[in-house]
Amino acid sequence: MGARLFALLIAGLSGMTMALQGTLNTSLSKVVGLMEATFVVHLVGLAFVSLLLFIFKTGDLKLHLFGQVPLYSYLGGILGVMIIYMVIKSIPKVGVAPATTAIILGQVFTAGLIDHLGLFGMEKMPFNWYRVGGTLLMAGGAWLLLRR
């Protein structure tokens, strides 16, 4: 299996995990509250990654270099909180499949813009007609899923 195909399979698995995560987080929020669920999710995640890094020594052991990255890189933590909150807020109102479809569509549009402009140190990858067509097909699918 080629490296690109393997990477796409991992990305697909990530999408499956995101749909499951959104559902579980929503379930948690029904008991403890929306902001509290967002906090608990990140606290559990911190405990898990701490275990992986410091007990099982997984990772590249380059945490000491954190001061050398561009400041905008740290916005990922804030965005993570926003993502968890917004996913938990949207799933109960529209359902898991429509919310996940809208999430993916938002990701594709944003990713296309980042690729096209080469933002945040990414290599420029022009948004060609194939990508525009694929994105429009996804938008049509999202529209069909969101219809009642």
Buried (B, 14 or more C-beta within 10 A) or exposed (E): EEEEEEEEEEEEEEEEEBBEBBBEBBEBBEEEEBEEBBBBBBEEEEEEEEEEBEEEEEEEEEEEEEEEEEEEEEEEEEEBBEBBBBBBBBBBEBBBEBBBBBBBBEEBBEBBEBBBEEEEEEEEBEBEEEBEEEBEEBBEEBEEBBEE
